[in-house]
């Protein structure tokens, strides 16, 4: 298992044990898991984002900590949160990550997720000029999510 997976799994376990709110000290966690502190930062910025349903706050200084909170949103609120987070451009990897997170959190059923991913795939958008694909993908993705709300 990669170290980033170990860090993410440890944080998810903490969140599950503490009703969705975990406080960690980066250096202590890095020492405990046998990695460098920047690895903790990488995991937090790549796997615990608002788009994935988390809020990360940090306080620097001697008693500093990082607080990770699992957001408790309704299905409609979560979809609107993702729609707003997409903005005007969406790359394929981010679309996959957002969709997987929504399936994991039971916001989308797996079949709807498959259809959305098919609609925004590189294969589907192959006829669109490369410089416009992420813009077109964002528009399709947002519209498909809005349809799933109803």
N, C-alpha and C positions, 0 to 999 in steps of 0.2 A: 504494500500500500504506500502511495506517495505521501510525503510529509504534509502536503497541503490537504490531502484527504483526512489524515489523522487529526490535524488542527481543526478542520471543519467538523468532523465527527465529534470531537471533544466538546466543541462549543455547542453543537446541537444537543448533545447529552446534557450539558449544563442547563440549556434553555428548557429542556423537557423536565428536568428535576426541579426547576425553580419557577414554574408557571410562566415561562416565556420571557423572563428578564434575568440576564446574567451580567455580573460585573467581574472583569478580569484585570489583572495587571500584566501588561504585555511582556515585560522582562521575566517575571515569575513563570508565566505560562510557557514562554520560549524555553526557559531552563528546564521546566518540568517535562516538556515534550522533546527536548533535545534538538532544538532548532534555533535559528537566529531570529531576533525580534522582527526583522523585516518580513519574514515568512508569515508572521501573525498579521502584519499590516496587509500583505498581499491577499490572504484569505478573507480578511474583513472587507476589503474593497472589491473583491471579485465575487464573493459568495453571500455576503450579508448586506445587500444593497436594498434601498427602498423598493426597487422594482421587484425584488425577490421576497418582499414582505418583512423587511427588518429595518430598524432604526439604530444607528450606531452613533453614540456620543462619547466624547473623550474629555478628560480633565487632566491637564498636564501638571507637573510638579511632584514634590516628594510623596504625597499621598494620592497621586494620579491613578486613574483607572479608565477602563473602557467599558461602557455599559451597552449591551446589545439587547434590544427589545424586539420580540416577535410581534408584529402588528396584528391586531385582531380586527379585521375588516369584514364586512358582509361581502357576499359574492359580487353584488352590484358595485359596491364601493371599491373592491379590489380591481375589478375590471376597469372602472373609471380611473383609478390610480395608475394602472398600467397604460391606458390610453393616453393620459396626460404625460406620463413619463417618456413615451415614445418620441414625441416631438415630430420634427419634419423629416427625420432620417432614421433608418433602422437597418443595421447590417444583419446578415443571415444568422451569425453566431448569437447575437443578442436576442433575436427573435426566438431561436431555439431555447435559449436559457430562460427567457420569460415564459414561454409556453410550458416548458417542463415544470417550472415553479408553480404555475397555475394548476397544472394537473396534480402535482404533489399536494397542493393545498385544497384540492377538490373544488377549485373555481371553474375548471373546464373538465369535461369528461374526455377520456382518451380519444374517442372518435372525432370530436370537435377539434381537438388539438392536432390530430393527423391532417384533417382537412385544412386547417389554418396553415400548418407547416407546408403542405403541398402547394397552397396558393401563393406563398411568399418565398418559395424555394428558388435557388439559382436556376434550376432547370426551367421552371415556369417563366422566370423573368429573363431568359436568355436572349429573347428578341428585343428587349429594352436596352438602349445604350447604357454601357457600364456606369457612366457618370450620373445616370438618372435612377439606377436600380434601387438604391437605398431610399430614395424619396418615394418611388412608386411602392416599394415594399412597406414603408411606413403607412401610407394611405390605405393600402389593402388590409394590412394587419389591424389597424385601428377600426376600420369599417367592419371587418369580420368579428372583432371582439364586441363591437356595439350591437351587432345582430344577435350575438349569443346571450346578451342581457335580457332580451325580451322573451 
